[in-house]
Amino acid sequence: MLDWITSQFTIPSDSILIIGIYNSGLVVLSVFIAIFASFMALQVTSQAQKTSSNRRQSMMRLVGSFALGGGIWSMHFIGMLAFSLCTPIRYGWILTLLSMLPGICASWVVLNFIQNQTKRIAPLLVGGVLMGAGIGTMHYAGMAAMDMAPLLRYDLWMFLLSIVVAVCLSILSLWIRSFFIKLWGKSDNQWLANLVASVVMGTAIAGMHYTGMAAARFVKPPGLELGEQTAEISYYLAFAVSSVTIVLISLVLGANLIYRYKDISKRASESERRVRAMMETAVDGIVTIDSKGIIKSTNQAVERLLGWKEQELLGKNVSLLMPAPYKVEHDGYLERYLETGEARIIGKGREVDALHRNGEKVSIRLAIGHVKLANDDFFVAFISDIRQRLSMERALRENEEKLRSLITNIPGIAYRCVNDEAWSMIFISDAVEAITGYPAQDFLLPNPKRTFASLFHPDDKARIYQEVKDKTQFTLEYRIIRRDGEVRWVLEHGNWVTDETSGDEWLDGFIMDITERREMELSCVKQKNMLNKPPQRAPHFWQT
């Protein structure tokens, strides 16, 4: 075995070497096939990284391995077709086919490295060495399949250089791809990283081949007459290699397209299910119509709200859900919008009545959106049931009217003020005008013209603040100065209120005019004082 290996690198000193020539067009074609096969393999592997199925990832890596291994093999034999040796050359078909296996196995290892996306240097070196070894093994196995009269020998240093070229460029291509994916990101520019890496990988494949061919020495045996190499075998081999290359590339493209189609179909199906699930679980009714107002889909909320089942509405005009006068005008709204872009109802929300299946009117809030898909326009109507809200608003208005009527008829001032020295009013009843001479609006925040505290009599201010500062219920009597300058007595009952959420404090109270009562009390006090005075004795008439 050792003697055989040694003989491959031993060239007798008296030997005559045969020099071959290359067809430059076929050389360029061989390099292009190496680069193209590398790019397709890297693209398929990138596509495999985006799928969550382990089985599909393995299948796509296998397809990519056949593409890259087949590309190495095809590049080798197209490169051999480019080489003319002026002597008939045949190939042993068994060894020729077996020479494809090292390239496929090495490609499997490299694509697994790419799939794992490891950042350590050791796997990078191992992957590059195995890829270079696979390329070299494939090349020299293919060379061994040559059946010709000249003896095939190799220059040892060029032989080793060819292996070094394959290994180094393989490592470089793997590193370049990892580097550019990290630099550019993993989505939009991944194909560009694959392209750059495939150029280096294709160069590694072609560089190894042509360096290996430079290492080859074709020794002319004694008595061999050189002549033109027969073209028949070249044509057959060219046809076979081209056919295999086309099949492999077609396999890669077909698998890639099939899996991409399945992924797109799966995503579209999942998206449709999500949209349908959102529609069916939505609280609001959703109705989809086309540009002619024909209903295309509804959700379950429409049935709950309007009583119509989806099967009863599909294919019918949406005006079925509208009472007059909207029923007649609706299609005109859509046509006008599509022709002029004038939006009266599109893109806006408004409160209208819809028609229930039993003929009753249902108060709804309607919002319509527009979307253009392919060559058709679609409109999506969102229907919200506002009957409960309207009922609550009516109840609130009624309660407000009752409360306002009650406060208006109370002979005094009801108020709520902020906890500040000015007693800034949040609310004060209209009765304040009768007592103070100023309208209620003058006291209200946020822009009061005056404060209620400004009406306090100067002699009573200190006592009022002293009574109120304890923040408890209080009752006090004090004087205010009216708009006309008249001094009036008032009775105030107040209570502090604290908001549990915000901690804000207010003072709620009631103020009543007690001027007449105070005047009566003063009058009674005067009369009492007069009655309690001792009577004066009248003088006797005879006294002088």
Order of alpha helices (4+ residues) and beta strands (2+ residues): alpha-beta-beta-alpha-alpha-beta-beta-alpha-alpha-alpha-beta-beta-alpha-alpha-beta-alpha-beta-beta-alpha-alpha-alpha-beta-beta-beta-alpha-beta-beta-alpha-alpha-beta-beta-beta-alpha
